[in-house]
Amino acid sequence: MSTPQPSAPAGFPRPGAVPYLTVSGASEALTWYCKVFDAKILGTPITMEDGRIGHAELAIGDGVIYVAEEFPEMGLTAPRTGTASVSLMIPVDDPDLVMTHAREAGGRVERWTYESHGQRNASLIDPFGHRWLLAAPLGGILHQGDVAGFTLCCPDADIAARFYGAVLGGETTRNGNGFAVTSTTVPVRIEGGHHRTVLRCAYAVPDVEAARQRVLDAGGAVEATVCHTYDGVPFELVGTDSAQRRPAINGEAPGDPAYITLETDDPDRARFFYEQVVGWTFDGSEDRGGYEMPGVHPMAGLTRAGATTITPMWRVDDAVAASELVTSNGGEILAGPEAREYGVAAHCRDPQGGRFYLGS
């Protein structure tokens, strides 16, 4: 999947001056800005006789910033830790993704994405001390490969609704042979009548009929509304032209999906299938623990396992407290809760055998 170029929210002002950033470690800063903000180096940076970068230019979206190494002897110093006298605002298409990349690359999240003043906003401090404000349009259309909806297929929908309602705090309404979860920011359903618990995802594609044909070409099966992978995993297809709001990259409300893990005994074939049908690309390797699908909302990964399944991570406010609710409502804790680099997580099993994670 291609990376969408930043687009300014309506009324985004034209800069009145070109920012000239002084940093400690200009070469590292240029690499960081290119990785996190998808910036491009213009021309060749000017290197001084002592090896310090005296001037470099970066294109970010439709604008340009200058970067140089600090020269304390001239009174030009990088920001000191914990202080910032200037904030730089940039338009982005996907603040959640930018914030995730920034955090993974050593930046500090000051405030995660929130809605205010008619747009989506976020703020971060880069490793060189500069403060960035991100701005994006509200909502956002589905992108190819996004996971647009989730159906928890299980033997008994009533048992599942009671359990997950107690653990995640969700609200549901009865809908056919199951329930619709009404408290999440993305469509989540609970559907009974299945012989075991599986998660059925709905993937966004530009052309549903063309994607259904690609399912067949890649060895899968197609029914009236549900498709199956080559090894029987059920899924659905929805058009990117849907009016549905794009899911957040790690969920927003309790009960939202924050991450999904595709477990498979044949990662190569699984990657081929999803590349052909959904348009996913993959970063990583089995030696590094598996693959991630960059740009997908919510975040997704693929890893080798003994059996094929999809395991969700549900967002909660407090994974430790939610873990206690798992056991008190008939579920089981398989691992954790434990602190990880992205927060606190616990690996659980519900009363009908479905595995899932809690994340906060």
C-alpha positions in Angstrom: 0.0 0.0 0.0 1.3 3.5 -0.8 1.7 6.1 1.9 -0.8 8.9 1.5 0.7 12.3 1.3 -0.1 14.8 4.0 -3.1 17.0 3.2 -3.7 20.2 5.2 -7.1 20.6 7.0 -9.3 23.3 5.5 -8.0 26.7 6.4 -4.6 25.5 7.4 -2.4 28.7 7.3 0.5 29.2 5.0 3.7 29.5 7.0 4.9 33.1 7.5 8.6 32.0 8.0 10.7 29.0 7.3 11.6 27.2 10.6 15.4 26.7 11.0 15.9 24.0 13.6 19.1 23.7 15.7 19.8 20.2 16.9 22.4 18.2 18.6 23.1 15.4 16.1 22.0 16.8 12.8 22.6 13.6 10.8 20.5 11.6 13.2 17.8 14.3 13.2 17.5 14.2 9.4 17.1 10.5 9.5 14.5 10.7 12.2 12.4 13.4 10.4 12.5 11.3 7.2 11.4 8.2 9.0 8.7 9.7 11.1 7.3 12.6 9.0 8.1 11.1 5.6 10.3 14.1 5.0 12.7 14.2 2.0 16.2 15.7 2.0 16.5 18.4 -0.6 19.9 18.5 -2.3 23.1 17.7 -0.3 23.5 18.9 3.3 26.4 21.4 3.7 29.1 19.9 6.0 31.6 22.2 7.7 35.3 21.5 8.0 34.9 20.1 11.5 32.3 17.6 10.2 29.2 19.3 11.6 26.3 19.8 9.3 25.9 23.6 8.8 22.8 23.5 6.7 20.3 21.0 5.4 16.8 21.3 3.9 13.9 19.0 4.3 10.6 18.9 2.4 7.7 18.0 4.6 4.4 17.9 2.8 4.1 21.1 0.8 6.6 23.0 3.0 10.3 23.2 3.8 12.3 23.4 7.0 16.0 23.9 7.6 18.1 21.9 10.0 21.6 22.5 11.3 24.0 21.2 14.0 24.2 23.4 17.1 27.1 25.8 17.3 27.4 26.9 20.9 30.3 29.1 20.2 28.0 31.2 18.0 25.1 31.1 20.5 23.2 28.5 18.5 22.1 25.7 20.8 19.6 22.9 20.6 16.6 22.9 23.1 17.5 21.8 26.6 15.7 18.8 28.0 12.2 19.6 29.1 12.0 23.0 27.5 10.6 24.2 24.2 10.1 27.8 23.2 8.6 27.1 19.8 6.0 24.6 18.5 5.9 23.4 14.9 2.5 22.5 13.5 2.3 20.2 10.5 -0.7 18.8 8.6 -0.8 15.0 8.4 -3.3 12.4 7.1 -2.9 9.9 9.9 -1.8 11.4 13.3 -2.2 8.0 15.0 0.3 6.4 12.6 2.7 9.4 12.9 2.5 9.3 16.7 3.2 5.5 16.7 6.2 5.9 14.4 7.5 8.8 16.6 7.2 6.7 19.8 8.9 3.7 18.3 11.7 5.9 17.1 12.4 7.4 20.5 10.1 10.4 20.5 8.0 11.4 23.5 4.2 11.5 23.2 3.0 14.6 24.9 -0.7 14.1 24.0 -2.2 11.4 21.9 -4.7 12.1 19.2 -7.8 14.0 20.2 -10.5 16.0 18.5 -10.8 19.7 19.0 -11.5 22.9 17.0 -12.9 21.0 14.1 -9.8 18.7 13.5 -7.8 15.9 15.0 -4.7 17.0 16.9 -1.7 15.4 18.7 1.6 16.6 20.1 5.0 15.1 20.6 8.6 16.0 21.5 11.2 14.6 19.1 14.5 13.2 20.5 16.2 16.5 19.7 13.9 18.6 21.9 11.6 20.1 19.4 7.9 20.1 19.9 5.6 19.2 17.1 1.8 19.7 16.8 0.0 17.4 14.3 -3.3 18.4 12.7 -5.6 16.3 10.5 -9.2 16.4 9.2 -11.9 14.9 11.4 -12.8 11.3 10.7 -11.1 10.1 7.5 -12.2 7.6 4.9 -11.3 4.0 5.0 -8.0 3.1 3.4 -7.4 -0.1 1.4 -6.5 -2.9 3.9 -8.1 -1.3 6.9 -10.0 -3.6 9.2 -13.3 -1.9 9.1 -15.4 -4.3 11.3 -15.2 -7.2 13.7 -17.6 -10.1 14.3 -16.9 -12.4 17.3 -18.3 -15.7 16.1 -19.0 -18.1 19.0 -21.3 -20.9 20.2 -23.5 -18.9 22.5 -23.9 -15.1 21.9 -25.6 -14.5 25.3 -22.6 -15.9 27.2 -20.2 -13.9 25.1 -22.2 -10.7 25.5 -22.3 -11.1 29.3 -18.6 -11.9 29.6 -17.3 -9.2 27.3 -19.8 -6.6 28.7 -18.4 -7.3 32.2 -14.7 -7.2 31.2 -14.7 -4.4 28.6 -17.6 -2.4 29.9 -19.4 -2.4 26.5 -23.0 -1.8 25.8 -24.9 -4.1 23.4 -28.3 -4.4 21.7 -29.7 -7.6 20.4 -29.3 -8.0 16.6 -30.6 -11.1 14.8 -28.7 -14.2 16.2 -26.4 -12.0 18.2 -25.6 -8.6 19.5 -24.3 -5.3 18.2 -21.8 -3.6 20.5 -22.9 0.1 20.6 -20.2 1.5 22.8 -17.2 1.1 20.4 -16.0 3.5 17.8 -15.9 0.8 15.1 -18.5 -1.8 14.2 -18.2 -4.9 16.5 -20.8 -7.7 16.6 -21.2 -10.9 18.6 -22.7 -13.8 16.6 -23.9 -17.1 18.0 -24.4 -20.5 16.5 -20.8 -21.3 15.6 -19.0 -24.5 16.7 -16.0 -22.6 18.1 -15.0 -19.0 18.8 -13.3 -17.2 15.9 -12.9 -13.5 15.0 -14.3 -12.6 11.5 -12.8 -9.4 10.2 -14.1 -7.1 7.5 -11.4 -5.7 5.2 -11.7 -2.5 3.2 -11.0 -2.7 -0.5 -11.6 -0.3 -3.4 -13.7 -2.8 -5.5 -15.5 -5.5 -3.6 -16.4 -7.6 -6.6 -12.9 -7.5 -8.0 -11.6 -8.5 -4.5 -14.0 -11.4 -4.4 -12.6 -12.7 -7.6 -9.1 -12.4 -6.2 -10.2 -14.5 -3.2 -11.0 -17.3 -5.7 -7.8 -16.8 -7.7 -5.7 -17.0 -4.4 -7.3 -20.3 -3.4 -10.1 -19.0 -1.1 -13.8 -19.5 -1.2 -16.7 -17.0 -1.6 -20.2 -17.2 -0.2 -23.1 -14.7 -0.3 -21.6 -12.3 2.3 -18.7 -14.1 3.8 -15.4 -15.2 2.2 -12.9 -17.7 3.4 -9.1 -17.9 3.1 -7.4 -20.8 1.6 -7.3 -22.5 5.0 -10.9 -21.6 6.0 -10.6 -18.4 8.0 -13.8 -16.4 7.5 -13.7 -12.7 6.6 -15.8 -10.0 4.9 -15.1 -7.3 2.3 -16.3 -3.7 2.4 -15.8 -0.9 0.0 -13.5 2.0 0.8 -16.2 4.3 -0.5 -18.3 3.4 2.6 -19.3 6.4 4.8 -17.9 4.6 7.7 -15.3 6.4 9.8 -11.7 5.1 9.6 -10.8 3.1 12.8 -8.1 4.6 15.1 -4.7 2.9 14.8 -4.9 1.5 18.4 -8.5 2.1 19.3 -10.1 5.0 21.1 -12.8 3.7 23.5 -12.8 0.7 25.9 -13.7 -2.3 23.9 -12.2 -1.0 20.6 -9.8 -3.3 18.8 -6.3 -2.0 19.4 -4.4 -4.7 17.5 -5.0 -7.9 15.7 -2.6 -10.8 15.3 -3.0 -13.2 12.4 -1.6 -16.6 13.6 -0.7 -19.1 10.8 1.3 -22.2 10.3 2.3 -21.0 6.8 3.4 -17.3 6.9 4.6 -17.3 3.3 1.2 -18.5 1.9 -0.7 -16.2 4.3 1.3 -13.2 3.1 0.7 -14.0 -0.5 -3.1 -14.4 0.0 -3.5 -11.1 1.9 -1.2 -9.3 -0.5 -3.3 -10.5 -3.4 -6.8 -10.0 -1.9 -6.5 -7.1 0.5 -3.4 -5.3 -0.7 -1.4 -5.6 2.5 2.4 -5.1 2.5 4.5 -6.7 5.2 7.5 -5.4 7.2 9.6 -7.8 9.3 10.7 -11.4 9.2 10.2 -14.6 11.1 13.6 -14.2 12.7 12.3 -10.9 14.2 9.2 -12.5 15.6 6.8 -11.9 12.7 5.5 -9.3 10.4 3.6 -6.0 10.6 1.3 -4.6 8.0 2.2 -0.9 7.8 -0.6 1.7 7.4 -3.4 -0.7 8.5 -6.0 0.6 11.0 -6.1 -0.8 13.6 -2.5 -2.1 13.7 -2.1 -5.7 12.6 0.6 -8.3 12.7 1.2 -11.8 11.4 3.2 -14.5 13.2 3.8 -18.3 12.9 1.8 -20.5 15.2 0.6 -24.1 15.4 -2.9 -23.3 14.2 -4.5 -20.6 12.1 -6.6 -18.0 13.9 -7.0 -14.2 14.5 -6.4 -13.0 18.0 -7.6 -9.5 18.9 -6.3 -7.1 21.5 -9.2 -5.1 23.1 -8.5 -1.7 24.4 -9.2 -1.1 28.1 -8.5 1.7 30.5 -6.8 -0.6 33.0 -5.5 -4.0 31.9 -4.8 -5.1 35.4 -8.3 -4.4 36.7 -9.8 -5.9 33.5 -7.8 -9.0 34.1 -9.4 -9.5 37.4 -12.8 -9.2 35.8 -11.8 -11.9 33.3 -11.3 -14.5 36.0 -14.3 -13.4 38.1 -16.5 -13.8 35.1 -15.4 -17.3 34.1 -12.4 -16.6 31.9 -8.8 -17.5 32.2 -5.5 -15.5 32.3 -2.9 -17.2 30.1 -0.1 -14.6 30.7 0.3 -11.3 32.4 -0.8 -8.7 33.0 2.7 -7.3 32.3 4.3 -4.0 31.3 5.4 -3.9 27.7 7.0 -1.0 25.7 3.6 0.1 24.5 1.7 -0.3 27.8 0.3 -3.1 29.9 -1.1 -6.3 28.3 -2.6 -9.6 29.4 -3.3 -12.7 27.3 -6.7 -14.3 28.2 -9.2 -16.9 27.2 -13.0 -16.4 27.4 -15.4 -19.0 28.8 -16.0 -20.4 25.3 -12.4 -20.9 24.4 -11.7 -17.7 22.5 -8.2 -16.2 23.1 -7.7 -12.5 23.3 -5.5 -9.8 24.7 -6.3 -6.8 26.9 -4.2 -3.7 26.4 -4.0 -0.3 28.2 
